[in-house]
Amino acid sequence: QFTNAAVFQDFDANRKLDEFANMVVFFGEQFPSFSVVSHSQGGLVGIHMHSFYWSKLETATGGRLLQSVGSPYRGASLAGNLAAIGDVLGVGCGTNAEMTHDGAALWLSTLPASTTPHVNYYTTHYSQSGLIHYCNVAANAVLSWPDDGTTENDYNDLPNATFL
């Protein structure tokens, strides 16, 4: 139930957070103001944009400024060496150092404390009903439960943000 929703699409890309955030800033220029509802890396991009750039996000009033679902704020186990293996096999988007646990910790240390309270985040996980209790057998071998098939809920929390 969104008013005047617009969708930024950049599927199957592997971008650094700063590059991705600049793309969203540019996309948002067409609006008088906006808020962000995002998934996965998009959650990190939203808070990165809010922390380091002025955009029409800063003119938004009321409601929730930044919302994310399944965003690995503290990194994703599948983003490093396992992603490199997947890339060789033609699976996934390749490695992204900023999305590893160490890379995410470094990135988080650069965020101003004043921006994280503007984030409302949710986690997801796949169903445990039926005979098969996993989304992807290869991912399930390395991810700890609960997870959504790509990110573990243990790494989705963002200090000083609101978990819903």
N, C-alpha and C positions, 0 to 999 in steps of 0.2 A: 504494500500500500504506500507507494511513493508518489509524490507530486512532481511532475516534470522530470522524470527520471531520464538519464542519458547513460549510455553504456560505453565505457572505454574498453576496446578489445585489442589485445596484443597477445593472442594465444600462441603457444608453442615457441615462445621466445625465451632466451636466457639472457637477462640483462642485469647489469650492476644496479644497485639501489638508486644511486644518484642519477644515472641515465634514465631509468624508469620514472623516477620522481619528476624529472624535468619534462618528460613526455606528458605526464598527467597535469602538470602546471600549465603547459601549453594547451592541452585539450580543454582545461577548465576556463581558459580565457574567454570562451564564447558565452559564458554565463555571468550574471551579475554576482552570484555567489553559489557555493555548492558545499555539500558534505560528502563524505566518502563511505561507501559500503563495499568491503573488499573481501577477497578470499586469498589464502595462502600468502605468497610474497606480496600481494597487494596491501596487506595489513602493514607490513614493514615499510612499504613505499608511502603509504598515507602518513604515518608518523614521521618518516624521514622528510617528506615534503613540508609538513607542518613545523618541523624543528629547524629546517635550514633554508627555507625559501618563503617569500611572500607570494601568496596566490589568492584567488577569489575564495578559497577556503577560509581565509582570515576574515572575510566579510559576512560569513554565515551567522545567523542568529537562531536561537531556539533549538530544541531537539538535541540529537546526538551528533557531534561533529565528525567523529571517526568511529566506524564500526567494522569489525573484522570477524571472519569465521575461519577457523583452522589455520591461523597464521603462526608459523614457527618463529616467534620473536626470539627464542633462545637457540635457534638453529634446527636443522633437520638431519637426522642420521643418514638419509639418502642423498645428501647434497655433495658430499666429498668424493672419496675414492669409489664408493659404490656407484655414484653417478657416472664416473669415468668409465667403469666397466659397462654400465648400461649404454653409454654413448658408443662404445666400440661395437656393442651388439645391436645398435640402432633403436634403443629403448630410452625414452626420457629426453630431457633437454640438455644433458651434459652437466659438468661440474659448475658450481658457483661458490667461490670461497666465502662470500659474505653470508651464505646460507648455511654453512657448516656451524657446528657448535662453537668452535673457537672464533670464527669470523663474526658470528652473531654477537658473541660476548664483547668483542672489540667494538662493533658497531653500537651496541647498547650503551657502552661506556661513553660514547660521544653525544648521546641525547641529553638535551637540557631537562632537568627534573620538572620544569613547568609544563612540558608538552604531554607527558604520558597520562596525566589525569583526564585528558580529552578523549581517551580511547575507551570504547566499550567492546569487549571481545567475547566470543563464544568458541567452544570447542566442539568437535564432532567425532563420532566413531562409527564404524560399520556395525551392522546388526550381529548379534550372537545367536540369532534364531536359526533353525534349520541344521543341516548336517555340516555345512562348510561355514567356519567361523573366521573367515579372513577375506580381504578384498583382493589381494594379490599374494600368491604363495611365496614368491621371492622376497617381496617387501616384508611379509609377515615374519620371515626368518630372522630379520634384523631389527624390526621395530618392537618396542615394548608396548603392551596393552595398557590403557586404551589408546588406539590410534585410528586415523581415518584412511589408512592405506598409504599415506605418504608422510604424514607428520604425527609425532607422538604428543599426546596431550600434556605430558610432563614438560615439554619444551615450548608450549604455546602460551605460557603465562607471561604477562608484562607487568613488572613492578609498578605500583601506584596507578594502574589502570583499573577499570571496573570489569570484573568477570560476571557475565550474565548467564 
